Amino acid sequence: MVYHLSHIDLDGYFCQYLSTKKYTQVKYFNSNYGKEIRLNLKKIFKHASQTDQIFITDLNLEQKECEYVQSFVDKGFDIKLYDHHISGKKFADRYSWYYLDSSKSASKIFSEKEEINSRLLNAVNSYDMWEEGSDLNLGCYLSEFINKDYLFYFNEDKIKFFNKHFNYIDFSIQDGYSFSKLEEIEVSLIHSRLKDYSGTIKQKLSQKYYKDMLKIPIKGKYIFLFDIDREYFQYISQYLLVENPSLIIVLISKNGRLSFRSKLDDVNKLSYTYFNGSGHENASGGTLSIRKVSNIEEGISTFLNEVEI
């Protein structure tokens, strides 16, 4: 049996899809950061044995979590962690089962290390690392598809559905692959949504929203956005950074969560130092001290009080 714990974005789910291409029995566990990781690890170790394979992908662990995993490694459990968040480097240097490479997506690392391939891999990597190129729009489509229901990762049946969706797209772009009648219907529906890779609906709307933004709050080196859909933020922040490469984009959510984007600054250091967060040098996240933000003014005020300008 394979127990696979992964993140709740395209890169994280795609790692799990890749595992099903090599292993026939996989139990899925998905988590955001914080206590969710610890709860999922406890669930896994409650049922897993030394004969099982345990994967952790697209998640960087904290010290106590690493010590917890190491205690099972010492007991003979086969555990491998593949991640690309630079904030986990100190743990990757310390633990042999913790593999880190910040130059590529977790799914690309997982693919290379476990020798599993997919024709969608470059699209996922392009989206997660935000690399310009022909694969990026397909990656955007896949990300929007899996993120249409924020809480779906609690339901394993839905994860299986998304893996099936990945599988159909994966095979349908291969020449000469034969489907059953039922599969042909599902593939044709998918193709009807994939006719034009020139831009997803959210990408096009993001361009419109960006053009309509007459005044975006800028305080010091920070540009602030408030309560914007995750995908819209990904696109809008790219437009903003083209014209403002020296600034840091800060998205403040109503629940106090923060998302950062930058071109020149290490926002992973910013999120770790002030907001109990982590991530990449150019894309990271954290949380404010308050868990309910009524409006952007309150969010900006709280943010500036917690960080040194």
C-alpha positions as protocol buffer text, in pm:
chain_id: "A"
residue {
  index: 1
  type: MET
  ca { x: 0 y: 0 z: 0 }
}
residue {
  index: 2
  type: VAL
  ca { x: 112 y: 355 z: -79 }
}
residue {
  index: 3
  type: TYR
  ca { x: 13 y: 639 z: 155 }
}
residue {
  index: 4
  type: HIS
  ca { x: 50 y: 972 z: -21 }
}
residue {
  index: 5
  type: LEU
  ca { x: 18 y: 1307 z: 158 }
}
residue {
  index: 6
  type: SER
  ca { x: 29 y: 1613 z: -66 }
}
residue {
  index: 7
  type: HIS
  ca { x: -60 y: 1981 z: -91 }
}
residue {
  index: 8
  type: ILE
  ca { x: -397 y: 2119 z: -208 }
}
residue {
  index: 9
  type: ASP
  ca { x: -294 y: 2287 z: -532 }
}
residue {
  index: 10
  type: LEU
  ca { x: -228 y: 2168 z: -887 }
}
residue {
  index: 11
  type: ASP
  ca { x: 130 y: 2066 z: -814 }
}
residue {
  index: 12
  type: GLY
  ca { x: 30 y: 1874 z: -503 }
}
residue {
  index: 13
  type: TYR
  ca { x: -258 y: 1686 z: -666 }
}
residue {
  index: 14
  type: PHE
  ca { x: -55 y: 1611 z: -974 }
}
residue {
  index: 15
  type: CYS
  ca { x: 206 y: 1434 z: -760 }
}
residue {
  index: 16
  type: GLN
  ca { x: -73 y: 1202 z: -646 }
}
residue {
  index: 17
  type: TYR
  ca { x: -185 y: 1147 z: -1003 }
}
residue {
  index: 18
  type: LEU
  ca { x: 169 y: 1045 z: -1091 }
}
residue {
  index: 19
  type: SER
  ca { x: 179 y: 795 z: -805 }
}
residue {
  index: 20
  type: THR
  ca { x: -127 y: 617 z: -947 }
}
residue {
  index: 21
  type: LYS
  ca { x: 59 y: 566 z: -1276 }
}
residue {
  index: 22
  type: LYS
  ca { x: 316 y: 349 z: -1095 }
}
residue {
  index: 23
  type: TYR
  ca { x: 129 y: 204 z: -796 }
}
residue {
  index: 24
  type: THR
  ca { x: -203 y: 18 z: -799 }
}
residue {
  index: 25
  type: GLN
  ca { x: -305 y: 83 z: -438 }
}
residue {
  index: 26
  type: VAL
  ca { x: -279 y: 442 z: -318 }
}
residue {
  index: 27
  type: LYS
  ca { x: -451 y: 609 z: -21 }
}
residue {
  index: 28
  type: TYR
  ca { x: -480 y: 986 z: -58 }
}
residue {
  index: 29
  type: PHE
  ca { x: -427 y: 1246 z: 212 }
}
residue {
  index: 30
  type: ASN
  ca { x: -429 y: 1618 z: 137 }
}
residue {
  index: 31
  type: SER
  ca { x: -339 y: 1910 z: 354 }
}
residue {
  index: 32
  type: ASN
  ca { x: -274 y: 2277 z: 378 }
}
residue {
  index: 33
  type: TYR
  ca { x: -9 y: 2388 z: 626 }
}
residue {
  index: 34
  type: GLY
  ca { x: -22 y: 2393 z: 1005 }
}
residue {
  index: 35
  type: LYS
  ca { x: -218 y: 2144 z: 1212 }
}
residue {
  index: 36
  type: GLU
  ca { x: -363 y: 1975 z: 902 }
}
residue {
  index: 37
  type: ILE
  ca { x: -21 y: 1824 z: 824 }
}
residue {
  index: 38
  type: ARG
  ca { x: 17 y: 1686 z: 1175 }
}
residue {
  index: 39
  type: LEU
  ca { x: -334 y: 1540 z: 1177 }
}
residue {
  index: 40
  type: ASN
  ca { x: -279 y: 1369 z: 842 }
}
residue {
  index: 41
  type: LEU
  ca { x: 58 y: 1228 z: 948 }
}
residue {
  index: 42
  type: LYS
  ca { x: -105 y: 1077 z: 1256 }
}
residue {
  index: 43
  type: LYS
  ca { x: -376 y: 918 z: 1039 }
}
residue {
  index: 44
  type: ILE
  ca { x: -116 y: 768 z: 808 }
}
residue {
  index: 45
  type: PHE
  ca { x: 103 y: 623 z: 1082 }
}
residue {
  index: 46
  type: LYS
  ca { x: -200 y: 482 z: 1257 }
}
residue {
  index: 47
  type: HIS
  ca { x: -260 y: 246 z: 965 }
}
residue {
  index: 48
  type: ALA
  ca { x: 73 y: 217 z: 777 }
}
residue {
  index: 49
  type: SER
  ca { x: 336 y: -49 z: 840 }
}
residue {
  index: 50
  type: GLN
  ca { x: 706 y: -92 z: 757 }
}
residue {
  index: 51
  type: THR
  ca { x: 611 y: -276 z: 436 }
}
residue {
  index: 52
  type: ASP
  ca { x: 418 y: 25 z: 298 }
}
residue {
  index: 53
  type: GLN
  ca { x: 553 y: 320 z: 100 }
}
residue {
  index: 54
  type: ILE
  ca { x: 485 y: 670 z: 236 }
}
residue {
  index: 55
  type: PHE
  ca { x: 521 y: 981 z: 18 }
}
residue {
  index: 56
  type: ILE
  ca { x: 498 y: 1345 z: 128 }
}
residue {
  index: 57
  type: THR
  ca { x: 499 y: 1588 z: -164 }
}
residue {
  index: 58
  type: ASP
  ca { x: 477 y: 1965 z: -217 }
}
residue {
  index: 59
  type: LEU
  ca { x: 477 y: 2029 z: 159 }
}
residue {
  index: 60
  type: ASN
  ca { x: 761 y: 2163 z: 370 }
}
residue {
  index: 61
  type: LEU
  ca { x: 758 y: 2047 z: 731 }
}
residue {
  index: 62
  type: GLU
  ca { x: 836 y: 2220 z: 1058 }
}
residue {
  index: 63
  type: GLN
  ca { x: 1091 y: 2098 z: 1312 }
}
residue {
  index: 64
  type: LYS
  ca { x: 846 y: 1899 z: 1529 }
}
residue {
  index: 65
  type: GLU
  ca { x: 691 y: 1739 z: 1221 }
}
residue {
  index: 66
  type: CYS
  ca { x: 1035 y: 1636 z: 1094 }
}
residue {
  index: 67
  type: GLU
  ca { x: 1118 y: 1484 z: 1434 }
}
residue {
  index: 68
  type: TYR
  ca { x: 786 y: 1298 z: 1429 }
}
residue {
  index: 69
  type: VAL
  ca { x: 853 y: 1154 z: 1082 }
}
residue {
  index: 70
  type: GLN
  ca { x: 1212 y: 1068 z: 1177 }
}
residue {
  index: 71
  type: SER
  ca { x: 1086 y: 864 z: 1472 }
}
residue {
  index: 72
  type: PHE
  ca { x: 908 y: 635 z: 1224 }
}
residue {
  index: 73
  type: VAL
  ca { x: 1205 y: 626 z: 988 }
}
residue {
  index: 74
  type: ASP
  ca { x: 1405 y: 498 z: 1285 }
}
residue {
  index: 75
  type: LYS
  ca { x: 1146 y: 221 z: 1322 }
}
residue {
  index: 76
  type: GLY
  ca { x: 1205 y: 109 z: 963 }
}
residue {
  index: 77
  type: PHE
  ca { x: 927 y: 292 z: 778 }
}
residue {
  index: 78
  type: ASP
  ca { x: 997 y: 378 z: 411 }
}
residue {
  index: 79
  type: ILE
  ca { x: 927 y: 752 z: 389 }
}
residue {
  index: 80
  type: LYS
  ca { x: 1025 y: 998 z: 115 }
}
residue {
  index: 81
  type: LEU
  ca { x: 952 y: 1369 z: 104 }
}
residue {
  index: 82
  type: TYR
  ca { x: 986 y: 1560 z: -225 }
}
residue {
  index: 83
  type: ASP
  ca { x: 946 y: 1938 z: -208 }
}
residue {
  index: 84
  type: HIS
  ca { x: 1063 y: 2262 z: -366 }
}
residue {
  index: 85
  type: HIS
  ca { x: 991 y: 2528 z: -102 }
}
residue {
  index: 86
  type: ILE
  ca { x: 1324 y: 2688 z: -12 }
}
residue {
  index: 87
  type: SER
  ca { x: 1207 y: 2743 z: 347 }
}
residue {
  index: 88
  type: GLY
  ca { x: 1262 y: 2372 z: 410 }
}
residue {
  index: 89
  type: LYS
  ca { x: 1633 y: 2376 z: 319 }
}
residue {
  index: 90
  type: LYS
  ca { x: 1762 y: 2347 z: 675 }
}
residue {
  index: 91
  type: PHE
  ca { x: 1558 y: 2031 z: 724 }
}
residue {
  index: 92
  type: ALA
  ca { x: 1655 y: 1888 z: 385 }
}
residue {
  index: 93
  type: ASP
  ca { x: 2020 y: 1930 z: 487 }
}
residue {
  index: 94
  type: ARG
  ca { x: 1951 y: 1744 z: 813 }
}
residue {
  index: 95
  type: TYR
  ca { x: 1728 y: 1451 z: 713 }
}
residue {
  index: 96
  type: SER
  ca { x: 1815 y: 1192 z: 447 }
}
residue {
  index: 97
  type: TRP
  ca { x: 1449 y: 1128 z: 355 }
}
residue {
  index: 98
  type: TYR
  ca { x: 1382 y: 1502 z: 292 }
}
residue {
  index: 99
  type: TYR
  ca { x: 1465 y: 1587 z: -72 }
}
residue {
  index: 100
  type: LEU
  ca { x: 1449 y: 1953 z: -180 }
}
residue {
  index: 101
  type: ASP
  ca { x: 1505 y: 2121 z: -516 }
}
residue {
  index: 102
  type: SER
  ca { x: 1375 y: 2479 z: -545 }
}
residue {
  index: 103
  type: SER
  ca { x: 1442 y: 2498 z: -920 }
}
residue {
  index: 104
  type: LYS
  ca { x: 1139 y: 2291 z: -1025 }
}
residue {
  index: 105
  type: SER
  ca { x: 789 y: 2191 z: -915 }
}
residue {
  index: 106
  type: ALA
  ca { x: 735 y: 1911 z: -665 }
}
residue {
  index: 107
  type: SER
  ca { x: 563 y: 1703 z: -933 }
}
residue {
  index: 108
  type: LYS
  ca { x: 867 y: 1730 z: -1158 }
}
residue {
  index: 109
  type: ILE
  ca { x: 1093 y: 1623 z: -870 }
}
residue {
  index: 110
  type: PHE
  ca { x: 860 y: 1333 z: -789 }
}
residue {
  index: 111
  type: SER
  ca { x: 849 y: 1232 z: -1156 }
}
residue {
  index: 112
  type: GLU
  ca { x: 1226 y: 1227 z: -1188 }
}
residue {
  index: 113
  type: LYS
  ca { x: 1297 y: 1050 z: -860 }
}
residue {
  index: 114
  type: GLU
  ca { x: 1027 y: 786 z: -900 }
}
residue {
  index: 115
  type: GLU
  ca { x: 1077 y: 755 z: -1278 }
}
residue {
  index: 116
  type: ILE
  ca { x: 715 y: 833 z: -1369 }
}
residue {
  index: 117
  type: ASN
  ca { x: 635 y: 1043 z: -1674 }
}
residue {
  index: 118
  type: SER
  ca { x: 335 y: 1233 z: -1806 }
}
residue {
  index: 119
  type: ARG
  ca { x: 279 y: 1458 z: -2105 }
}
residue {
  index: 120
  type: LEU
  ca { x: 111 y: 1706 z: -1872 }
}
residue {
  index: 121
  type: LEU
  ca { x: 416 y: 1741 z: -1651 }
}
residue {
  index: 122
  type: ASN
  ca { x: 563 y: 2042 z: -1832 }
}
residue {
  index: 123
  type: ALA
  ca { x: 227 y: 2221 z: -1814 }
}
residue {
  index: 124
  type: VAL
  ca { x: 206 y: 2167 z: -1438 }
}
residue {
  index: 125
  type: ASN
  ca { x: 567 y: 2270 z: -1388 }
}
residue {
  index: 126
  type: SER
  ca { x: 522 y: 2583 z: -1603 }
}
residue {
  index: 127
  type: TYR
  ca { x: 218 y: 2689 z: -1403 }
}
residue {
  index: 128
  type: ASP
  ca { x: 363 y: 2620 z: -1059 }
}
residue {
  index: 129
  type: MET
  ca { x: 699 y: 2784 z: -1137 }
}
residue {
  index: 130
  type: TRP
  ca { x: 532 y: 3047 z: -1359 }
}
residue {
  index: 131
  type: GLU
  ca { x: 751 y: 2982 z: -1660 }
}
residue {
  index: 132
  type: GLU
  ca { x: 648 y: 3157 z: -1980 }
}
residue {
  index: 133
  type: GLY
  ca { x: 582 y: 2926 z: -2272 }
}
residue {
  index: 134
  type: SER
  ca { x: 327 y: 2723 z: -2465 }
}
residue {
  index: 135
  type: ASP
  ca { x: 256 y: 2492 z: -2170 }
}
residue {
  index: 136
  type: LEU
  ca { x: 152 y: 2767 z: -1931 }
}
residue {
  index: 137
  type: ASN
  ca { x: -209 y: 2808 z: -2049 }
}
residue {
  index: 138
  type: LEU
  ca { x: -280 y: 2435 z: -2020 }
}
residue {
  index: 139
  type: GLY
  ca { x: -140 y: 2450 z: -1668 }
}
residue {
  index: 140
  type: CYS
  ca { x: -374 y: 2742 z: -1593 }
}
residue {
  index: 141
  type: TYR
  ca { x: -671 y: 2539 z: -1717 }
}
residue {
  index: 142
  type: LEU
  ca { x: -578 y: 2239 z: -1501 }
}
residue {
  index: 143
  type: SER
  ca { x: -532 y: 2458 z: -1193 }
}
residue {
  index: 144
  type: GLU
  ca { x: -865 y: 2633 z: -1237 }
}
residue {
  index: 145
  type: PHE
  ca { x: -1035 y: 2297 z: -1283 }
}
residue {
  index: 146
  type: ILE
  ca { x: -913 y: 2146 z: -957 }
}
residue {
  index: 147
  type: ASN
  ca { x: -965 y: 2466 z: -759 }
}
residue {
  index: 148
  type: LYS
  ca { x: -1329 y: 2517 z: -852 }
}
residue {
  index: 149
  type: ASP
  ca { x: -1434 y: 2370 z: -515 }
}
residue {
  index: 150
  type: TYR
  ca { x: -1204 y: 2488 z: -234 }
}
residue {
  index: 151
  type: LEU
  ca { x: -1296 y: 2208 z: 8 }
}
residue {
  index: 152
  type: PHE
  ca { x: -1293 y: 1915 z: -233 }
}
residue {
  index: 153
  type: TYR
  ca { x: -968 y: 1774 z: -97 }
}
residue {
  index: 154
  type: PHE
  ca { x: -1149 y: 1628 z: 206 }
}
residue {
  index: 155
  type: ASN
  ca { x: -1328 y: 1380 z: -22 }
}
residue {
  index: 156
  type: GLU
  ca { x: -1114 y: 1096 z: -162 }
}
residue {
  index: 157
  type: ASP
  ca { x: -1374 y: 1016 z: -429 }
}
residue {
  index: 158
  type: LYS
  ca { x: -1330 y: 1364 z: -573 }
}
residue {
  index: 159
  type: ILE
  ca { x: -952 y: 1324 z: -577 }
}
residue {
  index: 160
  type: LYS
  ca { x: -997 y: 1003 z: -777 }
}
residue {
  index: 161
  type: PHE
  ca { x: -1220 y: 1195 z: -1017 }
}
residue {
  index: 162
  type: PHE
  ca { x: -955 y: 1461 z: -1075 }
}
residue {
  index: 163
  type: ASN
  ca { x: -690 y: 1195 z: -1124 }
}
residue {
  index: 164
  type: LYS
  ca { x: -916 y: 1035 z: -1386 }
}
residue {
  index: 165
  type: HIS
  ca { x: -952 y: 1374 z: -1553 }
}
residue {
  index: 166
  type: PHE
  ca { x: -572 y: 1415 z: -1564 }
}
residue {
  index: 167
  type: ASN
  ca { x: -545 y: 1066 z: -1708 }
}
residue {
  index: 168
  type: TYR
  ca { x: -791 y: 1133 z: -1993 }
}
residue {
  index: 169
  type: ILE
  ca { x: -615 y: 1454 z: -2092 }
}
residue {
  index: 170
  type: ASP
  ca { x: -279 y: 1283 z: -2063 }
}
residue {
  index: 171
  type: PHE
  ca { x: -375 y: 1002 z: -2299 }
}
residue {
  index: 172
  type: SER
  ca { x: -593 y: 1207 z: -2532 }
}
residue {
  index: 173
  type: ILE
  ca { x: -298 y: 1418 z: -2642 }
}
residue {
  index: 174
  type: GLN
  ca { x: -111 y: 1103 z: -2745 }
}
residue {
  index: 175
  type: ASP
  ca { x: -151 y: 992 z: -3106 }
}
residue {
  index: 176
  type: GLY
  ca { x: -331 y: 666 z: -3177 }
}
residue {
  index: 177
  type: TYR
  ca { x: -465 y: 599 z: -2829 }
}
residue {
  index: 178
  type: SER
  ca { x: -792 y: 401 z: -2832 }
}
residue {
  index: 179
  type: PHE
  ca { x: -1074 y: 473 z: -2587 }
}
residue {
  index: 180
  type: SER
  ca { x: -1390 y: 283 z: -2503 }
}
residue {
  index: 181
  type: LYS
  ca { x: -1724 y: 440 z: -2603 }
}
residue {
  index: 182
  type: LEU
  ca { x: -1783 y: 573 z: -2253 }
}
residue {
  index: 183
  type: GLU
  ca { x: -1432 y: 716 z: -2236 }
}
residue {
  index: 184
  type: GLU
  ca { x: -1476 y: 876 z: -2579 }
}
residue {
  index: 185
  type: ILE
  ca { x: -1773 y: 1072 z: -2445 }
}
residue {
  index: 186
  type: GLU
  ca { x: -1577 y: 1196 z: -2144 }
}
residue {
  index: 187
  type: VAL
  ca { x: -1273 y: 1282 z: -2356 }
}
residue {
  index: 188
  type: SER
  ca { x: -1486 y: 1474 z: -2606 }
}
residue {
  index: 189
  type: LEU
  ca { x: -1631 y: 1680 z: -2320 }
}
residue {
  index: 190
  type: ILE
  ca { x: -1283 y: 1756 z: -2195 }
}
residue {
  index: 191
  type: HIS
  ca { x: -1166 y: 1850 z: -2544 }
}
residue {
  index: 192
  type: SER
  ca { x: -1458 y: 2088 z: -2581 }
}
residue {
  index: 193
  type: ARG
  ca { x: -1314 y: 2279 z: -2284 }
}
residue {
  index: 194
  type: LEU
  ca { x: -960 y: 2261 z: -2417 }
}
residue {
  index: 195
  type: LYS
  ca { x: -1012 y: 2385 z: -2773 }
}
residue {
  index: 196
  type: ASP
  ca { x: -834 y: 2711 z: -2711 }
}
residue {
  index: 197
  type: TYR
  ca { x: -521 y: 2727 z: -2496 }
}
residue {
  index: 198
  type: SER
  ca { x: -478 y: 3096 z: -2572 }
}
residue {
  index: 199
  type: GLY
  ca { x: -629 y: 3184 z: -2237 }
}
residue {
  index: 200
  type: THR
  ca { x: -874 y: 3061 z: -1977 }
}
residue {
  index: 201
  type: ILE
  ca { x: -1181 y: 3259 z: -1875 }
}
residue {
  index: 202
  type: LYS
  ca { x: -1015 y: 3369 z: -1552 }
}
residue {
  index: 203
  type: GLN
  ca { x: -704 y: 3479 z: -1735 }
}
residue {
  index: 204
  type: LYS
  ca { x: -909 y: 3698 z: -1966 }
}
residue {
  index: 205
  type: LEU
  ca { x: -1118 y: 3837 z: -1681 }
}
residue {
  index: 206
  type: SER
  ca { x: -801 y: 3910 z: -1485 }
}
residue {
  index: 207
  type: GLN
  ca { x: -675 y: 4127 z: -1769 }
}
residue {
  index: 208
  type: LYS
  ca { x: -1002 y: 4318 z: -1761 }
}
residue {
  index: 209
  type: TYR
  ca { x: -991 y: 4354 z: -1381 }
}
residue {
  index: 210
  type: TYR
  ca { x: -634 y: 4474 z: -1400 }
}
residue {
  index: 211
  type: LYS
  ca { x: -719 y: 4740 z: -1656 }
}
residue {
  index: 212
  type: ASP
  ca { x: -1017 y: 4851 z: -1444 }
}
residue {
  index: 213
  type: MET
  ca { x: -802 y: 4900 z: -1132 }
}
residue {
  index: 214
  type: LEU
  ca { x: -781 y: 5278 z: -1125 }
}
residue {
  index: 215
  type: LYS
  ca { x: -623 y: 5293 z: -781 }
}
residue {
  index: 216
  type: ILE
  ca { x: -442 y: 5013 z: -604 }
}
residue {
  index: 217
  type: PRO
  ca { x: -318 y: 5091 z: -251 }
}
residue {
  index: 218
  type: ILE
  ca { x: 63 y: 5121 z: -241 }
}
residue {
  index: 219
  type: LYS
  ca { x: 239 y: 5168 z: 93 }
}
residue {
  index: 220
  type: GLY
  ca { x: 617 y: 5185 z: 79 }
}
residue {
  index: 221
  type: LYS
  ca { x: 730 y: 4884 z: -126 }
}
residue {
  index: 222
  type: TYR
  ca { x: 399 y: 4696 z: -98 }
}
residue {
  index: 223
  type: ILE
  ca { x: 103 y: 4680 z: -338 }
}
residue {
  index: 224
  type: PHE
  ca { x: -209 y: 4555 z: -160 }
}
residue {
  index: 225
  type: LEU
  ca { x: -497 y: 4346 z: -295 }
}
residue {
  index: 226
  type: PHE
  ca { x: -790 y: 4226 z: -88 }
}
residue {
  index: 227
  type: ASP
  ca { x: -1016 y: 3921 z: -95 }
}
residue {
  index: 228
  type: ILE
  ca { x: -938 y: 3812 z: -452 }
}
residue {
  index: 229
  type: ASP
  ca { x: -985 y: 3461 z: -589 }
}
residue {
  index: 230
  type: ARG
  ca { x: -663 y: 3258 z: -578 }
}
residue {
  index: 231
  type: GLU
  ca { x: -640 y: 3218 z: -957 }
}
residue {
  index: 232
  type: TYR
  ca { x: -720 y: 3583 z: -1027 }
}
residue {
  index: 233
  type: PHE
  ca { x: -444 y: 3683 z: -784 }
}
residue {
  index: 234
  type: GLN
  ca { x: -195 y: 3462 z: -965 }
}
residue {
  index: 235
  type: TYR
  ca { x: -266 y: 3634 z: -1296 }
}
residue {
  index: 236
  type: ILE
  ca { x: -315 y: 3991 z: -1172 }
}
residue {
  index: 237
  type: SER
  ca { x: 8 y: 3981 z: -972 }
}
residue {
  index: 238
  type: GLN
  ca { x: 199 y: 3894 z: -1289 }
}
residue {
  index: 239
  type: TYR
  ca { x: 58 y: 4198 z: -1469 }
}
residue {
  index: 240
  type: LEU
  ca { x: 142 y: 4421 z: -1171 }
}
residue {
  index: 241
  type: LEU
  ca { x: 500 y: 4296 z: -1144 }
}
residue {
  index: 242
  type: VAL
  ca { x: 567 y: 4368 z: -1511 }
}
residue {
  index: 243
  type: GLU
  ca { x: 505 y: 4738 z: -1448 }
}
residue {
  index: 244
  type: ASN
  ca { x: 626 y: 4739 z: -1085 }
}
residue {
  index: 245
  type: PRO
  ca { x: 918 y: 4490 z: -1068 }
}
residue {
  index: 246
  type: SER
  ca { x: 1069 y: 4642 z: -753 }
}
residue {
  index: 247
  type: LEU
  ca { x: 750 y: 4613 z: -544 }
}
residue {
  index: 248
  type: ILE
  ca { x: 596 y: 4327 z: -346 }
}
residue {
  index: 249
  type: ILE
  ca { x: 236 y: 4220 z: -411 }
}
residue {
  index: 250
  type: VAL
  ca { x: 41 y: 4140 z: -94 }
}
residue {
  index: 251
  type: LEU
  ca { x: -297 y: 3967 z: -106 }
}
residue {
  index: 252
  type: ILE
  ca { x: -492 y: 3992 z: 220 }
}
residue {
  index: 253
  type: SER
  ca { x: -780 y: 3749 z: 265 }
}
residue {
  index: 254
  type: LYS
  ca { x: -1078 y: 3793 z: 496 }
}
residue {
  index: 255
  type: ASN
  ca { x: -956 y: 3505 z: 714 }
}
residue {
  index: 256
  type: GLY
  ca { x: -621 y: 3676 z: 776 }
}
residue {
  index: 257
  type: ARG
  ca { x: -419 y: 3469 z: 530 }
}
residue {
  index: 258
  type: LEU
  ca { x: -152 y: 3646 z: 326 }
}
residue {
  index: 259
  type: SER
  ca { x: -5 y: 3566 z: -16 }
}
residue {
  index: 260
  type: PHE
  ca { x: 307 y: 3737 z: -151 }
}
residue {
  index: 261
  type: ARG
  ca { x: 452 y: 3771 z: -501 }
}
residue {
  index: 262
  type: SER
  ca { x: 771 y: 3949 z: -608 }
}
residue {
  index: 263
  type: LYS
  ca { x: 1038 y: 3965 z: -875 }
}
residue {
  index: 264
  type: LEU
  ca { x: 1336 y: 4097 z: -678 }
}
residue {
  index: 265
  type: ASP
  ca { x: 1265 y: 4047 z: -306 }
}
residue {
  index: 266
  type: ASP
  ca { x: 1283 y: 3727 z: -99 }
}
residue {
  index: 267
  type: VAL
  ca { x: 921 y: 3710 z: 19 }
}
residue {
  index: 268
  type: ASN
  ca { x: 985 y: 3370 z: 178 }
}
residue {
  index: 269
  type: LYS
  ca { x: 1207 y: 3550 z: 430 }
}
residue {
  index: 270
  type: LEU
  ca { x: 936 y: 3814 z: 479 }
}
residue {
  index: 271
  type: SER
  ca { x: 663 y: 3557 z: 544 }
}
residue {
  index: 272
  type: TYR
  ca { x: 883 y: 3347 z: 775 }
}
residue {
  index: 273
  type: THR
  ca { x: 1012 y: 3644 z: 978 }
}
residue {
  index: 274
  type: TYR
  ca { x: 686 y: 3825 z: 1041 }
}
residue {
  index: 275
  type: PHE
  ca { x: 390 y: 3604 z: 950 }
}
residue {
  index: 276
  type: ASN
  ca { x: 473 y: 3245 z: 1052 }
}
residue {
  index: 277
  type: GLY
  ca { x: 479 y: 3147 z: 686 }
}
residue {
  index: 278
  type: SER
  ca { x: 696 y: 2988 z: 420 }
}
residue {
  index: 279
  type: GLY
  ca { x: 720 y: 2924 z: 48 }
}
residue {
  index: 280
  type: HIS
  ca { x: 946 y: 3030 z: -238 }
}
residue {
  index: 281
  type: GLU
  ca { x: 1171 y: 3332 z: -276 }
}
residue {
  index: 282
  type: ASN
  ca { x: 926 y: 3493 z: -520 }
}
residue {
  index: 283
  type: ALA
  ca { x: 598 y: 3340 z: -399 }
}
residue {
  index: 284
  type: SER
  ca { x: 510 y: 3276 z: -38 }
}
residue {
  index: 285
  type: GLY
  ca { x: 233 y: 3294 z: 220 }
}
residue {
  index: 286
  type: GLY
  ca { x: 161 y: 3353 z: 587 }
}
residue {
  index: 287
  type: THR
  ca { x: -104 y: 3478 z: 830 }
}
residue {
  index: 288
  type: LEU
  ca { x: -184 y: 3800 z: 1010 }
}
residue {
  index: 289
  type: SER
  ca { x: -226 y: 3806 z: 1388 }
}
residue {
  index: 290
  type: ILE
  ca { x: -601 y: 3853 z: 1337 }
}
residue {
  index: 291
  type: ARG
  ca { x: -824 y: 3586 z: 1180 }
}
residue {
  index: 292
  type: LYS
  ca { x: -1101 y: 3815 z: 1061 }
}
residue {
  index: 293
  type: VAL
  ca { x: -1033 y: 4112 z: 833 }
}
residue {
  index: 294
  type: SER
  ca { x: -1335 y: 4331 z: 754 }
}
residue {
  index: 295
  type: ASN
  ca { x: -1185 y: 4546 z: 477 }
}
residue {
  index: 296
  type: ILE
  ca { x: -861 y: 4632 z: 302 }
}
residue {
  index: 297
  type: GLU
  ca { x: -792 y: 4930 z: 528 }
}
residue {
  index: 298
  type: GLU
  ca { x: -798 y: 4708 z: 837 }
}
residue {
  index: 299
  type: GLY
  ca { x: -580 y: 4453 z: 662 }
}
residue {
  index: 300
  type: ILE
  ca { x: -320 y: 4707 z: 553 }
}
residue {
  index: 301
  type: SER
  ca { x: -306 y: 4866 z: 899 }
}
residue {
  index: 302
  type: THR
  ca { x: -256 y: 4528 z: 1068 }
}
residue {
  index: 303
  type: PHE
  ca { x: 6 y: 4425 z: 813 }
}
residue {
  index: 304
  type: LEU
  ca { x: 211 y: 4743 z: 849 }
}
residue {
  index: 305
  type: ASN
  ca { x: 198 y: 4720 z: 1229 }
}
residue {
  index: 306
  type: GLU
  ca { x: 346 y: 4370 z: 1212 }
}
residue {
  index: 307
  type: VAL
  ca { x: 621 y: 4431 z: 957 }
}
residue {
  index: 308
  type: GLU
  ca { x: 908 y: 4677 z: 947 }
}
residue {
  index: 309
  type: ILE
  ca { x: 876 y: 4904 z: 645 }
}
